[in-house]
């Protein structure tokens, strides 16, 4: 049977009960008409053609069943076409079934309150999978990005960097693929070279509304975003890194690479000791409220020192996370990142976070268990390796490790959105 038809029979859509009531009303009306016709049969007569037309030559029981099936079929078909005619112009995507839209509205609103902290590709990957399980999503996004298009817009217009917000918006969007592609489109020529349409759209929206937060909300409304997206802090900050050799690197884009790297010179890798934000920012009240009201909080995946920790070191963030009664989950990367987590094991990621927060805050950690997919040649050339799970170190903490296949078969250095969301919702939330 067609899945779109089966969807109508899912309990809780608030459709079948009203359809049944409608049919009951029609049956009662039909009963009244039947009584009138019965009296007419007793005291009057119909033309001769009425007998064959009403199938009087068929036994009464079969005739009743036949007319009943035909009546219900016509009612169902008429209601289906009526809803298409009336609601069709208002549906966000004419190729989507009405039953699917109602299912998403009813059931996703009953999903758990999930807060996801991070930034970059990792956060958008997670959101793309989680939006299929709940509509109560809040993405808390880092504001430390200073590279590429975001960095240029940030420097010229003094707004929060829109790049990570753009990726989250497109990940949570519930519109036609063409609109998502448009938002991600990056110009390649002229004065707009390097800028993405989505970044420019958010910047324009910020100028129109006069407020970056309002601009994000309005952009999400335009793209029918499931959930909300909020910055971790509203302050314009710079990410700083104190290196193991004593030097200090300024700016998110410069932290993984020392000055001179990438220009042909040989640079010696230096470990990152800690990261911090200047000036010291306070947590966005909207982000704090979401964390305190959450049922499930995820941190990661993403760049440990330039996407994850910039959220966690915001003043008030650690306190909010510790105070929240939610289940807290750390999602470890599937591969190391040059300049940030070279040769890091699972426990090294946890140690880095604990070093910044002072304690372990997680109840679960999601670790990739599938190492069968080979790393791309480009990744191997950059000395990228799989993040190794070391159970002895993890077991020393009050944290449960969930080992599961979360590798994206197309990009084996990244998580697969569906696999990752399924692991969180099925193995942790419903466990």
MOQUI-V120598 format. One record per residue. N is the residue number from 1. RES is the residue in three letters. SS is DSSP state (A for helix, B for strand, O for the rest). PSI is psi as a letter, one per 20 degrees, with the letter a starting at -180 (* if undefined). Layout:
# MOQUI-V120598
n:N res:RES ss:SS psi:PSI
n:N res:RES ss:SS psi:PSI
This chain:
# MOQUI-V120598
n:1 res:UNK ss:O psi:q
n:2 res:UNK ss:O psi:p
n:3 res:UNK ss:A psi:h
n:4 res:UNK ss:A psi:h
n:5 res:UNK ss:A psi:g
n:6 res:UNK ss:A psi:h
n:7 res:UNK ss:A psi:h
n:8 res:UNK ss:O psi:h
n:9 res:UNK ss:O psi:j
n:10 res:UNK ss:O psi:p
n:11 res:UNK ss:O psi:q
n:12 res:UNK ss:O psi:j
n:13 res:UNK ss:O psi:i
n:14 res:UNK ss:O psi:k
n:15 res:UNK ss:O psi:g
n:16 res:UNK ss:A psi:h
n:17 res:UNK ss:A psi:g
n:18 res:UNK ss:A psi:h
n:19 res:UNK ss:A psi:g
n:20 res:UNK ss:A psi:g
n:21 res:UNK ss:A psi:h
n:22 res:UNK ss:A psi:g
n:23 res:UNK ss:A psi:h
n:24 res:UNK ss:A psi:g
n:25 res:UNK ss:A psi:g
n:26 res:UNK ss:A psi:h
n:27 res:UNK ss:A psi:g
n:28 res:UNK ss:A psi:g
n:29 res:UNK ss:A psi:g
n:30 res:UNK ss:A psi:h
n:31 res:UNK ss:A psi:g
n:32 res:UNK ss:A psi:g
n:33 res:UNK ss:A psi:h
n:34 res:UNK ss:A psi:g
n:35 res:UNK ss:A psi:g
n:36 res:UNK ss:A psi:g
n:37 res:UNK ss:A psi:h
n:38 res:UNK ss:A psi:g
n:39 res:UNK ss:A psi:h
n:40 res:UNK ss:A psi:h
n:41 res:UNK ss:A psi:h
n:42 res:UNK ss:A psi:h
n:43 res:UNK ss:A psi:i
n:44 res:UNK ss:O psi:a
n:45 res:UNK ss:O psi:q
n:46 res:UNK ss:O psi:q
n:47 res:UNK ss:O psi:q
n:48 res:UNK ss:O psi:h
n:49 res:UNK ss:A psi:i
n:50 res:UNK ss:A psi:h
n:51 res:UNK ss:A psi:g
n:52 res:UNK ss:A psi:h
n:53 res:UNK ss:A psi:h
n:54 res:UNK ss:O psi:j
n:55 res:UNK ss:O psi:l
n:56 res:UNK ss:O psi:i
n:57 res:UNK ss:O psi:i
n:58 res:UNK ss:O psi:q
n:59 res:UNK ss:O psi:q
n:60 res:UNK ss:A psi:g
n:61 res:UNK ss:A psi:g
n:62 res:UNK ss:A psi:h
n:63 res:UNK ss:A psi:g
n:64 res:UNK ss:A psi:g
n:65 res:UNK ss:A psi:g
n:66 res:UNK ss:A psi:g
n:67 res:UNK ss:A psi:h
n:68 res:UNK ss:A psi:g
n:69 res:UNK ss:A psi:g
n:70 res:UNK ss:A psi:g
n:71 res:UNK ss:A psi:g
n:72 res:UNK ss:A psi:h
n:73 res:UNK ss:A psi:g
n:74 res:UNK ss:A psi:h
n:75 res:UNK ss:A psi:g
n:76 res:UNK ss:A psi:g
n:77 res:UNK ss:A psi:g
n:78 res:UNK ss:A psi:g
n:79 res:UNK ss:A psi:h
n:80 res:UNK ss:A psi:g
n:81 res:UNK ss:A psi:h
n:82 res:UNK ss:A psi:g
n:83 res:UNK ss:A psi:h
n:84 res:UNK ss:A psi:g
n:85 res:UNK ss:A psi:g
n:86 res:UNK ss:A psi:g
n:87 res:UNK ss:A psi:i
n:88 res:UNK ss:A psi:g
n:89 res:UNK ss:A psi:i
n:90 res:UNK ss:A psi:i
n:91 res:UNK ss:O psi:p
n:92 res:UNK ss:O psi:m
n:93 res:UNK ss:O psi:n
n:94 res:UNK ss:O psi:i
n:95 res:UNK ss:O psi:i
n:96 res:UNK ss:O psi:q
n:97 res:UNK ss:O psi:q
n:98 res:UNK ss:A psi:h
n:99 res:UNK ss:A psi:h
n:100 res:UNK ss:A psi:h
n:101 res:UNK ss:A psi:g
n:102 res:UNK ss:A psi:g
n:103 res:UNK ss:A psi:g
n:104 res:UNK ss:A psi:g
n:105 res:UNK ss:A psi:g
n:106 res:UNK ss:A psi:g
n:107 res:UNK ss:A psi:h
n:108 res:UNK ss:A psi:h
n:109 res:UNK ss:O psi:i
n:110 res:UNK ss:O psi:i
n:111 res:UNK ss:O psi:r
n:112 res:UNK ss:O psi:q
n:113 res:UNK ss:O psi:o
n:114 res:UNK ss:B psi:p
n:115 res:UNK ss:B psi:p
n:116 res:UNK ss:B psi:p
n:117 res:UNK ss:B psi:p
n:118 res:UNK ss:B psi:b
n:119 res:UNK ss:O psi:r
n:120 res:UNK ss:A psi:b
n:121 res:UNK ss:A psi:h
n:122 res:UNK ss:A psi:g
n:123 res:UNK ss:A psi:g
n:124 res:UNK ss:A psi:h
n:125 res:UNK ss:A psi:g
n:126 res:UNK ss:A psi:g
n:127 res:UNK ss:A psi:h
n:128 res:UNK ss:A psi:h
n:129 res:UNK ss:A psi:g
n:130 res:UNK ss:A psi:h
n:131 res:UNK ss:O psi:i
n:132 res:UNK ss:O psi:i
n:133 res:UNK ss:O psi:h
n:134 res:UNK ss:O psi:q
n:135 res:UNK ss:O psi:i
n:136 res:UNK ss:O psi:m
n:137 res:UNK ss:B psi:p
n:138 res:UNK ss:B psi:o
n:139 res:UNK ss:B psi:p
n:140 res:UNK ss:B psi:o
n:141 res:UNK ss:B psi:p
n:142 res:UNK ss:O psi:q
n:143 res:UNK ss:O psi:k
n:144 res:UNK ss:O psi:i
n:145 res:UNK ss:O psi:p
n:146 res:UNK ss:O psi:j
n:147 res:UNK ss:O psi:r
n:148 res:UNK ss:A psi:b
n:149 res:UNK ss:A psi:g
n:150 res:UNK ss:A psi:g
n:151 res:UNK ss:A psi:g
n:152 res:UNK ss:A psi:g
n:153 res:UNK ss:A psi:h
n:154 res:UNK ss:A psi:g
n:155 res:UNK ss:A psi:h
n:156 res:UNK ss:A psi:h
n:157 res:UNK ss:A psi:i
n:158 res:UNK ss:O psi:l
n:159 res:UNK ss:O psi:r
n:160 res:UNK ss:O psi:q
n:161 res:UNK ss:O psi:p
n:162 res:UNK ss:O psi:i
n:163 res:UNK ss:A psi:g
n:164 res:UNK ss:A psi:h
n:165 res:UNK ss:A psi:h
n:166 res:UNK ss:A psi:g
n:167 res:UNK ss:A psi:h
n:168 res:UNK ss:A psi:g
n:169 res:UNK ss:A psi:g
n:170 res:UNK ss:A psi:h
n:171 res:UNK ss:A psi:h
n:172 res:UNK ss:A psi:i
n:173 res:UNK ss:O psi:q
n:174 res:UNK ss:O psi:l
n:175 res:UNK ss:O psi:a
n:176 res:UNK ss:O psi:q
n:177 res:UNK ss:A psi:h
n:178 res:UNK ss:A psi:h
n:179 res:UNK ss:A psi:h
n:180 res:UNK ss:A psi:g
n:181 res:UNK ss:A psi:g
n:182 res:UNK ss:A psi:g
n:183 res:UNK ss:A psi:h
n:184 res:UNK ss:A psi:i
n:185 res:UNK ss:O psi:p
n:186 res:UNK ss:B psi:p
n:187 res:UNK ss:O psi:q
n:188 res:UNK ss:O psi:j
n:189 res:UNK ss:O psi:r
n:190 res:UNK ss:A psi:a
n:191 res:UNK ss:A psi:i
n:192 res:UNK ss:A psi:j
n:193 res:UNK ss:O psi:p
n:194 res:UNK ss:O psi:i
n:195 res:UNK ss:O psi:q
n:196 res:UNK ss:B psi:q
n:197 res:UNK ss:A psi:h
n:198 res:UNK ss:A psi:g
n:199 res:UNK ss:A psi:g
n:200 res:UNK ss:A psi:h
n:201 res:UNK ss:A psi:g
n:202 res:UNK ss:A psi:g
n:203 res:UNK ss:A psi:g
n:204 res:UNK ss:A psi:h
n:205 res:UNK ss:A psi:h
n:206 res:UNK ss:A psi:h
n:207 res:UNK ss:A psi:h
n:208 res:UNK ss:A psi:g
n:209 res:UNK ss:A psi:h
n:210 res:UNK ss:O psi:j
n:211 res:UNK ss:O psi:p
n:212 res:UNK ss:A psi:g
n:213 res:UNK ss:A psi:g
n:214 res:UNK ss:A psi:h
n:215 res:UNK ss:A psi:g
n:216 res:UNK ss:A psi:g
n:217 res:UNK ss:A psi:g
n:218 res:UNK ss:A psi:h
n:219 res:UNK ss:A psi:g
n:220 res:UNK ss:A psi:h
n:221 res:UNK ss:A psi:g
n:222 res:UNK ss:A psi:h
n:223 res:UNK ss:O psi:j
n:224 res:UNK ss:O psi:l
n:225 res:UNK ss:O psi:p
n:226 res:UNK ss:O psi:o
n:227 res:UNK ss:O psi:a
n:228 res:UNK ss:B psi:q
n:229 res:UNK ss:B psi:p
n:230 res:UNK ss:B psi:q
n:231 res:UNK ss:B psi:q
n:232 res:UNK ss:O psi:h
n:233 res:UNK ss:O psi:q
n:234 res:UNK ss:O psi:j
n:235 res:UNK ss:O psi:q
n:236 res:UNK ss:O psi:o
n:237 res:UNK ss:O psi:r
n:238 res:UNK ss:B psi:p
n:239 res:UNK ss:B psi:p
n:240 res:UNK ss:B psi:q
n:241 res:UNK ss:B psi:p
n:242 res:UNK ss:B psi:o
n:243 res:UNK ss:B psi:r
n:244 res:UNK ss:O psi:h
n:245 res:UNK ss:O psi:j
n:246 res:UNK ss:O psi:i
n:247 res:UNK ss:O psi:r
n:248 res:UNK ss:B psi:p
n:249 res:UNK ss:B psi:p
n:250 res:UNK ss:B psi:p
n:251 res:UNK ss:O psi:p
n:252 res:UNK ss:A psi:g
n:253 res:UNK ss:A psi:h
n:254 res:UNK ss:A psi:i
n:255 res:UNK ss:A psi:g
n:256 res:UNK ss:O psi:i
n:257 res:UNK ss:O psi:p
n:258 res:UNK ss:O psi:r
n:259 res:UNK ss:O psi:p
n:260 res:UNK ss:O psi:h
n:261 res:UNK ss:O psi:p
n:262 res:UNK ss:O psi:i
n:263 res:UNK ss:O psi:j
n:264 res:UNK ss:O psi:i
n:265 res:UNK ss:O psi:q
n:266 res:UNK ss:O psi:p
n:267 res:UNK ss:O psi:q
n:268 res:UNK ss:O psi:p
n:269 res:UNK ss:O psi:p
n:270 res:UNK ss:O psi:p
n:271 res:UNK ss:O psi:q
n:272 res:UNK ss:B psi:p
n:273 res:UNK ss:B psi:g
n:274 res:UNK ss:B psi:r
n:275 res:UNK ss:B psi:q
n:276 res:UNK ss:B psi:r
n:277 res:UNK ss:B psi:p
n:278 res:UNK ss:B psi:p
n:279 res:UNK ss:O psi:r
n:280 res:UNK ss:O psi:o
n:281 res:UNK ss:O psi:r
n:282 res:UNK ss:B psi:q
n:283 res:UNK ss:O psi:q
n:284 res:UNK ss:O psi:p
n:285 res:UNK ss:A psi:h
n:286 res:UNK ss:A psi:h
n:287 res:UNK ss:A psi:g
n:288 res:UNK ss:A psi:g
n:289 res:UNK ss:A psi:g
n:290 res:UNK ss:A psi:g
n:291 res:UNK ss:A psi:g
n:292 res:UNK ss:A psi:h
n:293 res:UNK ss:O psi:j
n:294 res:UNK ss:O psi:q
n:295 res:UNK ss:O psi:h
n:296 res:UNK ss:B psi:p
n:297 res:UNK ss:B psi:p
n:298 res:UNK ss:B psi:q
n:299 res:UNK ss:B psi:p
n:300 res:UNK ss:O psi:r
n:301 res:UNK ss:O psi:r
n:302 res:UNK ss:O psi:r
n:303 res:UNK ss:O psi:p
n:304 res:UNK ss:A psi:g
n:305 res:UNK ss:A psi:i
n:306 res:UNK ss:A psi:i
n:307 res:UNK ss:A psi:g
n:308 res:UNK ss:A psi:g
n:309 res:UNK ss:A psi:h
n:310 res:UNK ss:A psi:h
n:311 res:UNK ss:A psi:g
n:312 res:UNK ss:A psi:h
n:313 res:UNK ss:O psi:i
n:314 res:UNK ss:O psi:p
n:315 res:UNK ss:B psi:p
n:316 res:UNK ss:O psi:i
n:317 res:UNK ss:A psi:g
n:318 res:UNK ss:A psi:g
n:319 res:UNK ss:A psi:g
n:320 res:UNK ss:A psi:g
n:321 res:UNK ss:A psi:g
n:322 res:UNK ss:A psi:h
n:323 res:UNK ss:A psi:h
n:324 res:UNK ss:O psi:p
n:325 res:UNK ss:O psi:j
n:326 res:UNK ss:O psi:q
n:327 res:UNK ss:B psi:p
n:328 res:UNK ss:B psi:p
n:329 res:UNK ss:B psi:p
n:330 res:UNK ss:B psi:p
n:331 res:UNK ss:B psi:o
n:332 res:UNK ss:O psi:q
n:333 res:UNK ss:O psi:q
n:334 res:UNK ss:O psi:i
n:335 res:UNK ss:B psi:q
n:336 res:UNK ss:O psi:r
n:337 res:UNK ss:O psi:p
n:338 res:UNK ss:O psi:p
n:339 res:UNK ss:O psi:i
n:340 res:UNK ss:O psi:g
n:341 res:UNK ss:O psi:l
n:342 res:UNK ss:O psi:p
n:343 res:UNK ss:O psi:j
n:344 res:UNK ss:O psi:p
n:345 res:UNK ss:B psi:r
n:346 res:UNK ss:A psi:g
n:347 res:UNK ss:A psi:h
n:348 res:UNK ss:A psi:h
n:349 res:UNK ss:A psi:g
n:350 res:UNK ss:A psi:g
n:351 res:UNK ss:A psi:g
n:352 res:UNK ss:A psi:g
n:353 res:UNK ss:A psi:g
n:354 res:UNK ss:A psi:h
n:355 res:UNK ss:A psi:h
n:356 res:UNK ss:A psi:h
n:357 res:UNK ss:A psi:i
n:358 res:UNK ss:O psi:i
n:359 res:UNK ss:O psi:r
n:360 res:UNK ss:O psi:p
n:361 res:UNK ss:O psi:i
n:362 res:UNK ss:O psi:q
n:363 res:UNK ss:O psi:h
n:364 res:UNK ss:B psi:q
n:365 res:UNK ss:B psi:p
n:366 res:UNK ss:B psi:p
n:367 res:UNK ss:B psi:p
n:368 res:UNK ss:B psi:p
n:369 res:UNK ss:O psi:i
n:370 res:UNK ss:O psi:o
n:371 res:UNK ss:O psi:j
n:372 res:UNK ss:O psi:h
n:373 res:UNK ss:O psi:p
n:374 res:UNK ss:O psi:q
n:375 res:UNK ss:O psi:q
n:376 res:UNK ss:O psi:q
n:377 res:UNK ss:A psi:h
n:378 res:UNK ss:A psi:h
n:379 res:UNK ss:A psi:g
n:380 res:UNK ss:A psi:h
n:381 res:UNK ss:A psi:h
n:382 res:UNK ss:O psi:j
n:383 res:UNK ss:O psi:k
n:384 res:UNK ss:O psi:p
n:385 res:UNK ss:O psi:r
n:386 res:UNK ss:B psi:q
n:387 res:UNK ss:O psi:p
n:388 res:UNK ss:B psi:p
n:389 res:UNK ss:O psi:p
n:390 res:UNK ss:O psi:n
n:391 res:UNK ss:A psi:h
n:392 res:UNK ss:A psi:g
n:393 res:UNK ss:A psi:g
n:394 res:UNK ss:A psi:h
n:395 res:UNK ss:A psi:i
n:396 res:UNK ss:O psi:i
n:397 res:UNK ss:O psi:r
n:398 res:UNK ss:O psi:m
n:399 res:UNK ss:O psi:q
n:400 res:UNK ss:B psi:p
n:401 res:UNK ss:B psi:p
n:402 res:UNK ss:B psi:o
n:403 res:UNK ss:B psi:p
n:404 res:UNK ss:B psi:q
n:405 res:UNK ss:O psi:o
n:406 res:UNK ss:O psi:j
n:407 res:UNK ss:B psi:p
n:408 res:UNK ss:O psi:o
n:409 res:UNK ss:O psi:h
n:410 res:UNK ss:O psi:h
n:411 res:UNK ss:O psi:n
n:412 res:UNK ss:O psi:i
n:413 res:UNK ss:O psi:i
n:414 res:UNK ss:O psi:r
n:415 res:UNK ss:B psi:q
n:416 res:UNK ss:O psi:p
n:417 res:UNK ss:A psi:g
n:418 res:UNK ss:A psi:g
n:419 res:UNK ss:A psi:g
n:420 res:UNK ss:A psi:g
n:421 res:UNK ss:A psi:h
n:422 res:UNK ss:A psi:h
n:423 res:UNK ss:A psi:g
n:424 res:UNK ss:A psi:g
n:425 res:UNK ss:A psi:h
n:426 res:UNK ss:A psi:g
n:427 res:UNK ss:A psi:i
n:428 res:UNK ss:A psi:g
n:429 res:UNK ss:A psi:g
n:430 res:UNK ss:O psi:j
n:431 res:UNK ss:O psi:*
